[in-house]
Structures are given as structure tokens and as C-alpha cells.
Amino acid sequence: MAEIFRVVLATGLMLFARQRNRLTK
């Protein structure tokens, strides 16, 4: 269960970073 949560967190963080980068540009 911890592994799944870790993967979800990493995916969400990546999406958040991508969205933030798009906003900056």
C-alpha cells in the first residue's frame, strides 16, 4: 500500500510541476 501511495504522490508531483511550468511560460 505504501508503494502505491508513493507512486501516486510522485505522479501528482510531476503533474503539478508540469502545470506550474506551463503557467510560468
N, CA and C atoms as a LAMMPS dump frame, in Angstrom:
ITEM: TIMESTEP
0
ITEM: NUMBER OF ATOMS
75
ITEM: BOX BOUNDS ff ff ff
-5.0000000000000000e+02 5.0000000000000000e+02
-5.0000000000000000e+02 5.0000000000000000e+02
-5.0000000000000000e+02 5.0000000000000000e+02
ITEM: ATOMS id mol type element x y z
1 1 1 N 0.852 -1.198 0
2 1 2 C 0 0 0
3 1 3 C 0.893 1.255 0
4 2 1 N 1.951 1.218 0.777
5 2 2 C 2.848 2.386 0.839
6 2 3 C 3.452 2.646 -0.541
7 3 1 N 3.782 1.567 -1.253
8 3 2 C 4.382 1.734 -2.589
9 3 3 C 3.412 2.442 -3.53
10 4 1 N 2.148 2.031 -3.502
11 4 2 C 1.148 2.651 -4.382
12 4 3 C 1.024 4.135 -4.049
13 5 1 N 0.955 4.439 -2.75
14 5 2 C 0.829 5.836 -2.326
15 5 3 C 2.032 6.638 -2.815
16 6 1 N 3.196 6.006 -2.762
17 6 2 C 4.422 6.676 -3.203
18 6 3 C 4.349 6.979 -4.697
19 7 1 N 3.882 6.015 -5.477
20 7 2 C 3.776 6.21 -6.931
21 7 3 C 2.775 7.317 -7.237
22 8 1 N 1.633 7.294 -6.553
23 8 2 C 0.599 8.317 -6.786
24 8 3 C 1.142 9.698 -6.43
25 9 1 N 1.858 9.774 -5.322
26 9 2 C 2.413 11.058 -4.891
27 9 3 C 3.418 11.569 -5.926
28 10 1 N 4.278 10.676 -6.414
29 10 2 C 5.279 11.074 -7.414
30 10 3 C 4.591 11.549 -8.689
31 11 1 N 3.543 10.828 -9.11
32 11 2 C 2.824 11.223 -10.329
33 11 3 C 2.164 12.582 -10.147
34 12 1 N 1.523 12.779 -9.016
35 12 2 C 0.863 14.061 -8.747
36 12 3 C 1.878 15.193 -8.716
37 13 1 N 3.034 14.928 -8.109
38 13 2 C 4.069 15.966 -8.035
39 13 3 C 4.551 16.333 -9.433
40 14 1 N 4.73 15.318 -10.285
41 14 2 C 5.199 15.574 -11.652
42 14 3 C 4.163 16.398 -12.411
43 15 1 N 2.886 16.032 -12.273
44 15 2 C 1.825 16.778 -12.967
45 15 3 C 1.769 18.211 -12.46
46 16 1 N 1.916 18.378 -11.142
47 16 2 C 1.885 19.72 -10.549
48 16 3 C 3.034 20.566 -11.104
49 17 1 N 4.223 19.956 -11.188
50 17 2 C 5.395 20.68 -11.709
51 17 3 C 5.166 21.056 -13.165
52 18 1 N 4.579 20.14 -13.936
53 18 2 C 4.334 20.412 -15.361
54 18 3 C 3.348 21.571 -15.504
55 19 1 N 2.283 21.556 -14.696
56 19 2 C 1.273 22.619 -14.768
57 19 3 C 1.896 23.957 -14.361
58 20 1 N 2.725 23.921 -13.328
59 20 2 C 3.357 25.151 -12.852
60 20 3 C 4.283 25.709 -13.939
61 21 1 N 5.006 24.816 -14.604
62 21 2 C 5.913 25.25 -15.665
63 21 3 C 5.11 25.894 -16.791
64 22 1 N 3.97 25.31 -17.104
65 22 2 C 3.114 25.844 -18.171
66 22 3 C 2.608 27.236 -17.771
67 23 1 N 2.266 27.391 -16.496
68 23 2 C 1.77 28.69 -16.023
69 23 3 C 2.876 29.739 -16.119
70 24 1 N 4.096 29.338 -15.751
71 24 2 C 5.227 30.277 -15.796
72 24 3 C 5.474 30.726 -17.226
73 25 1 N 5.438 29.764 -18.15
74 25 2 C 5.682 30.1 -19.558
75 25 3 C 4.468 30.83 -20.114
